[in-house]
Amino acid sequence: MSSQEIVALEQEIAERIARLNALRKASSREPVPNYAFRTLSGEVSLLDLFGDREQLLAIHNMGQGCRYCTLWADGFNGLLPHLESIFSVVLLSKDPPETQRRFANVRGWRFRLASHGGSSYLQEQNFLDCGDLYAGAVLYERESGQVFRKNACVFGPGDLYCAFWSLAGLAGLGEKDWTPQYSYWLRPEKLDDGGANLLG
């Protein structure tokens, strides 16, 4: 493929994304229950998670056991101030609040966190009708004390929501060529500090 073909395809993708966003803006919304979640501060409702905003971005994360979800959240963490200039943001997972906080601290995440604990929320707000559960995001809106689901997306290797894949694509790499890890540090064979009390 020539560089001109690549540029033409990139332009086509950009046009399709613009069309997708226009469809999302015009999409209808559906009412959803005021679900309950657990946090380190106690139980909160879906309405509570809006704070003083009228829109809420709920990032669905599969929890600390998913390397891919961790990759996505690492990327969103850098964008958090920009995202929070538009709407409230919360990262939801099945992990207990204490586990969420420990893992977020290790990753340096600044998200507000809440746990659905695998409740009916996860089943009812899932993205695909195939029986499997996926990571993704939902954009909720509230009006007169009612929550509405406006739009949703699924996360997966090679998608539009993780900048890593587009940049790795410049080297011709895709999801079959690379798998995210929790850490890329390799322990040296010889430790200059003597190696005492080494964990892991």
C-alpha positions in Angstrom: 0.0 0.0 0.0 1.4 3.4 -0.9 1.5 6.4 1.4 -1.3 8.1 -0.7 -3.5 5.0 0.0 -2.8 5.2 3.7 -3.7 9.0 3.8 -6.9 8.3 1.9 -7.9 5.5 4.2 -7.1 7.7 7.3 -9.3 10.4 5.8 -12.1 7.9 5.3 -11.8 6.7 8.9 -11.9 10.3 10.1 -15.1 11.0 8.1 -16.7 7.8 9.5 -15.9 8.8 13.0 -17.4 12.2 12.4 -20.6 10.5 11.1 -20.6 8.1 14.2 -20.4 11.1 16.6 -23.3 12.8 14.7 -25.4 9.7 15.1 -24.5 9.5 18.8 -25.5 13.2 19.3 -28.9 12.5 17.7 -29.5 9.2 19.4 -32.4 8.7 21.7 -32.0 7.9 25.4 -33.6 5.3 27.7 -34.4 5.5 31.4 -32.4 3.3 33.7 -32.8 2.5 37.5 -30.9 4.4 40.1 -28.5 1.6 40.8 -26.5 1.3 44.1 -22.7 1.0 44.3 -20.2 0.6 47.1 -17.3 3.0 47.8 -14.8 3.5 50.5 -17.2 6.1 51.9 -20.2 3.9 51.9 -23.1 3.2 49.5 -23.8 5.7 46.7 -26.5 5.7 44.0 -26.0 6.3 40.3 -27.6 9.7 40.7 -25.0 10.5 43.4 -22.2 9.8 41.0 -23.2 12.7 38.8 -22.1 15.2 41.5 -23.1 18.7 40.2 -23.0 17.7 36.5 -25.9 16.6 34.2 -23.8 14.0 32.4 -21.8 11.1 33.8 -19.2 9.0 32.0 -19.1 5.5 33.6 -16.0 3.6 32.6 -16.7 -0.2 32.9 -13.5 -1.9 34.0 -13.3 -5.6 34.5 -11.1 -5.1 37.6 -7.4 -5.6 38.6 -7.4 -9.1 36.9 -7.6 -7.7 33.4 -4.4 -6.4 31.8 -6.3 -4.9 28.9 -8.7 -2.9 31.1 -5.6 -1.7 33.0 -4.1 -0.4 29.7 -7.3 1.5 28.8 -7.6 3.0 32.3 -3.9 4.0 32.3 -4.6 6.0 29.1 -7.8 7.6 30.4 -6.1 8.6 33.6 -3.9 11.1 31.6 -7.1 12.5 30.0 -9.0 12.8 33.2 -8.8 16.6 33.7 -10.0 17.1 30.2 -12.8 14.6 30.5 -13.9 16.2 33.8 -14.2 19.5 32.1 -17.2 18.0 30.2 -18.9 15.5 32.6 -18.5 13.6 35.8 -16.3 10.5 35.5 -16.3 7.3 37.6 -14.5 4.0 37.1 -16.7 1.0 38.0 -15.6 -2.6 38.5 -16.6 -5.7 40.4 -13.6 -5.5 42.7 -14.4 -4.4 46.3 -13.7 -0.7 47.1 -10.6 -1.6 49.1 -9.1 -3.6 46.2 -10.0 -0.8 43.8 -8.2 1.8 45.8 -5.1 -0.3 46.3 -4.8 -1.1 42.6 -5.6 2.6 41.7 -2.8 3.7 44.0 -0.3 1.4 42.4 -1.3 2.6 38.9 -1.4 6.3 39.9 -5.1 6.5 38.9 -7.0 9.6 39.9 -10.5 8.3 39.1 -13.4 8.3 41.4 -14.1 4.6 42.0 -17.2 2.6 42.8 -17.9 -1.1 42.9 -21.0 -2.8 41.4 -19.7 -6.1 42.9 -21.1 -8.0 39.9 -24.7 -6.9 40.7 -27.6 -6.6 38.4 -26.1 -3.3 37.2 -23.4 -5.2 35.3 -25.9 -7.6 33.6 -28.5 -4.9 32.8 -26.0 -2.3 31.5 -23.9 -4.7 29.6 -23.1 -3.7 26.0 -23.8 -6.8 23.9 -26.6 -9.4 23.9 -24.2 -12.3 23.6 -24.0 -13.4 27.2 -20.4 -12.2 27.6 -19.4 -9.2 29.7 -17.2 -6.5 28.2 -15.3 -3.5 29.3 -16.5 -0.2 27.9 -18.1 3.0 28.8 -21.6 4.4 29.2 -22.7 8.1 28.9 -25.6 8.8 31.3 -27.7 11.9 31.5 -30.0 13.0 34.3 -33.1 15.1 34.2 -35.6 15.8 37.0 -34.2 13.1 39.2 -34.2 10.4 36.5 -31.1 8.8 34.9 -31.0 8.1 31.2 -28.6 6.0 29.2 -27.5 8.0 26.2 -24.7 6.1 24.5 -22.3 3.3 25.1 -19.3 1.7 23.6 -17.3 -1.6 24.0 -13.5 -1.6 24.6 -11.3 -4.1 22.8 -7.8 -4.5 21.3 -7.5 -2.2 18.3 -10.4 0.0 19.1 -10.8 3.8 18.9 -10.6 4.3 22.7 -7.0 3.4 23.4 -4.3 5.6 21.8 -1.8 2.8 22.1 -3.2 0.8 19.2 -3.0 3.6 16.7 0.6 4.4 17.7 1.6 0.7 17.7 0.0 0.5 14.3 2.6 2.9 12.9 5.0 -0.1 13.3 2.5 -2.5 11.8 1.6 -4.0 15.2 -1.9 -5.1 16.2 -3.6 -7.0 18.9 -2.1 -10.3 17.8 1.4 -9.0 18.1 1.4 -7.5 21.6 -0.2 -8.1 25.0 -0.2 -5.5 27.7 1.6 -6.3 31.0 1.3 -4.8 34.5 4.9 -3.8 34.6 7.8 -3.8 32.0 10.5 -3.7 34.6 12.8 -6.8 34.5 14.8 -7.6 37.6 18.5 -7.5 36.9 20.4 -10.8 37.5 22.7 -9.1 40.0 21.3 -6.5 42.4 23.8 -3.8 43.4 22.0 -3.4 46.8 22.6 -7.0 47.7 19.1 -8.2 47.2 18.0 -8.5 50.8 14.3 -8.6 51.7 13.3 -8.9 48.0 9.6 -9.5 47.4 8.1 -11.1 44.4 
